Amino acid sequence: MNFLEQLVAEWLEYQGYFVRRNVHVGRRAKGGYECELDVVGFHPTKRHLVHYEPSMDADSWAKRHARYEKKFAAGRTHIPALFSGFVPLPEIEQIALFGFGGAGPSDRIGGGRVVLVRDWIQVVLAELKTKSISSHAVPEQFICLRTAQFVLQAGRVALRQVVPAASARER
């Protein structure tokens, strides 16, 4: 699991989702699997089922399209079995989360939605920014999110210390 998969999984769990990570699906008769699904989450109260395929690749959009067509098709086929106890399941939202590359030729790829990490992380940080460490610390099992929360709070403290000092020098 890479750091981006870890961060996505932590975020979903923190939001109340049941999460499956790096799930091998489509067992082949002669061994191996059709593919691996990176992060799949289901929120029973919101009735939301989401499949993330995060990537830090710098591949062409054509190469990405072929890979995500396969991954998302496998997801649509095999994800219902992962959460079979929660029937009926809602439609699967599928998200290709890309760290590199700007907006592609479309906001869709392989049947899923394209989201850029720079946009996704802004949503995460905006929420964490509202949580005080002293009263609403991210639980310690979410290492990446808790680190982000501490960095955000330390940044606010450091900024308060630096800005008055700079203002005093300007006088």
N, C-alpha and C positions, 0 to 999 in steps of 0.2 A: 504494500500500500504506500503510495506516495503522499507527500504532505498535503496536497490539494484534496485528495480523497479523504484523508484524515479530517481535514478542516470541514469539508462538506458533511461527513458523517457526524462529527461532533455538533455541528450547527443543527442538523435535523434532530438528533437526540435531545439537544438542549431545548428545542422547540416542541418536544413531546412525541416525536415519531418513534415507531419501532423501526430499527434500521438493520439491514443486512449489508455486509460489505464483501467485496471480492467473491461473489457467488459464481461458482462454475455451473453452467447450465448446458443442457443438450448432450447428455452422456452418449458417446459413440459406442457402437457394438464392439469395435476392436480396440477400445481404450481411448482415453482422453475426452475432451469436451468440445462442444461447438464454439463456446466462447465464455468469457468471464464478464459479469455485470459488476461495475465498480461500486456503486452505492444505490441502494433501493430503500425507500422509506415509506411507511404507511402511518398516517395519523388517524386513529380510530374515531375521534370526536369530530374532527373536521372532514372526515371521509375523503382524505387526500392521499393519493398514491403517486409517488414521484421516483423517477429513475434518473440519476445523474451519471454522466460519463465525463469526468474532468480530464483535461489534457493540457500538458505544457509543451505539446509538439509545435513545430514550425512547418508542418507539412502543407502542401498545396491544398486548396479547397477541393480539388478533384479527388485527391487521395483521401482526404478527410471524409468526403461524401461516401465513398465506397466503404470505409471502415464503419462509419456511423449508421449506414443503411443496414449493415449486418448486425451490429450491436443492438440497435433499437428494434429490429425485427425479432431478434432472439429475446429481447426483453418483453415485447408484447406477447410472445408465445409462452415464455416460462415464468414470468413474474406472478401471474395469478396463483400458481402452485405454492409460491413462497409464503403467501398470506391466505391460504385456503380457508382458515378458520374464521375469516372476516368477510363472509359473503353476505350480500353481493358486494363485489369490489367496484370502486369507481374506475373511470377511464384513467389510464396511466399518463401522467405528464412526464415527458422525456426531455431532458436538458443536456445539451452538449456545452460544457463549461470550458472555455478556451482561455488560456493564459497569454498566448501570443497571437498576433494577427489582429488586424482591425476588423471592422465589420466586413463580412464576406459578401458574396453576391446575393445573399438572401438571409433573412432572420430565421430560416429553417434549414435543417440538414438531416437527411436520413429519416424524416418523419418526426424529428424532435425540434425543439427550439434552441437557437444559438444564444448563449449568454456569455459575455466577456467577464473574466475574473475581476477586472477593474470596476465593473458595474456591480457585480454580485457582492464583492467585499465591502463596497460602500453601504449596502443594506445591512450587512452584519455589523460593521463598525458603528453605524448610526444607532442601532439597537443597544450595543454594548456600552456606548457612550452615555446612555441614559441610566446605567446601572452603577450605583456606588459600590465600591469594593467593601466598604464597611457595613453596608446594610443588604446588599444584593450581589455578593460575590458569585461569580460563575463557579459551580461545583468543581472540585479538584480533579475529577475524572476527565474533564474536558480541558486537556493541557493546552492545546492551541488557543482555544477561546479565552481561557483564563489568562494566558500570557498576553493576548491582545487587550483584554480588559485592563490589566496592570499597566501596559504600555500607554494606553489611552489616558489613564488616571495620572501616571507619572508625567506624561506630556503636559497635562493641564497644570499640574503642580509646578513643573519646570518653567512653563510659560509664564505663570504668575510671578515666579521669582525673577525671570529674565526681563520681562516687560517693565516692571517698576524700576529696575536698575538702569535700563536703557533710557527711560523717561527722565530719570534723575540726571543722567549725563547730558541730556539735550538741553537742560535748563541753564 
